[in-house]
Amino acid sequence: MTINHKRAEELRTTLHHHNYQYYVLDDPEISDAKYDGLLRELQQLEADNPELFTMDSPTQRVGAAPLSAFTSVKHEVPMLSLGNAFSSEELAAFDKRLRNRLDDDTDIEYIAEPKLDGLAVSLLYEKGILIRAATRGDGTTGEDITDNIRTIGSIPLALKGDDWPQTLEVRGEVYMPKEGFKKLNEGLLKEGEKPFINPRNAAAGSLRQLDSSITATRPLAMYCYAVGLVKDGSIPDNQLDTLEQLGQWGLRICPEVKKVKGISECNDYYQNLAYIRSELPYEIDGIVFKVNNFDQQKELGFVSRAPRWAIAQKFPAEEETTELLDVEFQVGRTGAITPVARLEPVFVGGVTVSNATLHNMDEIKRIGVYIGDTVIVKRAGDVIPKVVAVHTQGKKRIVIEQPTQCPECGSDILLEEGEAIARCSGGLFCPAQVKESIKHFASRKAMDIDGLGSKLVVQLYDQQLIKHIDDIYRLKAEDVAKLERMGEKSAENLINAIEASKQTTLARFIYALGIREVGEATAKSLAEHFLTLEKIQTATQEALEEVDDVGPIVASHIVTFFKQPHNQEIIKALLDANISWPEIEIIADETQQPLAGKTYVLTGSLTSMTRSQAKEKLQALGAKVTGSVSKKTTAIIAGEKAGSKLTKAEKLGVMVLSEEQLAELIA
Ligand code: IVH
């Protein structure tokens, strides 16, 4: 073996290892720059010595010469589809059918897996080397997408170990993680190109590229969930062990896969995944339940193109199509004008939606939507439904025009230079802005006035019981009790909640004032920096810009806000109503900030407090609370139904604390 040969082999092994650490374990050991350096060295070696090139070389991940067309691939073992269940009743019927067929009434052992929303792909390994990858196609014949698949970092070009069958076909789903999808679309928009509608389309579009160097730039990933052709070697006799084995050979397996026994555990799994669905870093559209035991699978067999031993229980669709009937313009707290789509009601994301946001006029232009079109509406988790694209153009299309006058108060609508959002110039004369500012003032993260929700604010405003936020503190129980759907008891509760809200924090109070672009975090920074309201009110533009996350624009909004005489009057009236907060202590040493320098992640639901209360308490002790787990995380606090973050923490060896341990920590 020549020195070059040896070095090339060494580089390949090292690069495979770091690739696996990075993409499969999400736990890189070297920097990107170092990796690129090693890759370039191998590229050079191969270019100078073509005889050193191998099929599994990591240099093959950057993309090959463009193809003129994909060639067809015949699947020796057909790639099947799955039967669907749309309710727990249908799932129970499936389970019963299987127990009848197996002539065994004991609980069946299933493997529950997220139904990944991507594209089914087949990977063929000969002697442990990836030699071909294909799409599912019609299940019998697919397309050869080997060059594209090779660019996906989480797919091994060579399997780890040496105990694999000589021929092994692995199947799974190629998908685009939500985060990567967001970034890809942002990039496309910046370049003036059309963004993708959803991660599935983006994954499909990326895999269908004839030029694999484009695919190489797309953030694709793969989870494996089945085995097709196996020759000269064997695999375990059940689904879970097979997945485990594939994992040992270096293939990526979804961490949410779990063994469940009997229908009640299936239901629990479904509920839990529906609960954490929006937190998962990838899109799923349901759960696949598979009989674990392969002998039982064989006994159950197939019906037409689907196995009898598996079923997909679908989640309510997050995207649906419906007709855009009209567009109305809503006025927000800061006067922002938002176009709102009035839709033919449609069931999406588990609820009936008849209104959806269109964000702003730029977005309307970008989507190219007109009244009368059939549009795609998306509602994921508890996120506000939005119109994401035109599905089909309407026969009669009406152009959407932004009004020049505020629909609520008639003031001029102005569009500041460089801004996408137009605003009503009416300020406190605009009833819509006043109502929204009252709602914001009372909201949970602001003054937290329990019971003072959106509908009640509108009633109180319309009855002229509240004209500005300070009027809240002059409300009388007997007046409130007279309102529709209010009784004496609820009026009394409201007055008590208003009274209780007077004990607050400076940060909450600042946030509650609703200064433009001063969110929760900025309000907190302002409070911690200046310590008193007076100092914030009188701070100069320069002094404000010294605060963390306050830039020139936010600083100028703050200065403008406090300059307005009517805002000063309202603040005075609020303080006269005895709103107060504890003085902020200047923390001098670490003993008072025992968690300084520590980083925590909260996941799942807590029983004794909300996540945001826990966050506030940890932050008060000096800790940082972030949303994603990394090696730098001190510990993760896992409440009930903790999902992927917990799995990731366990994988990275990050400490996991229970709710009780959190309580001790805070105490
Ligand atoms: S198993 C014989 N497992 O669902 C069973 N499929 O409707 C073959 N899918 O084409 C599929 N996640 O694209 C299986 N964990 C999972 C899956 C999954 C997503 C897709 C796959 C397949 C379709 C079947």
Residues whose N, C-alpha, C, O or C-beta is under 5 A from the ligand:
A	BS01	IVH	L80 S81 L82 E113 P114 K115 L116 L119 A120 E173 Y225 V288 P307
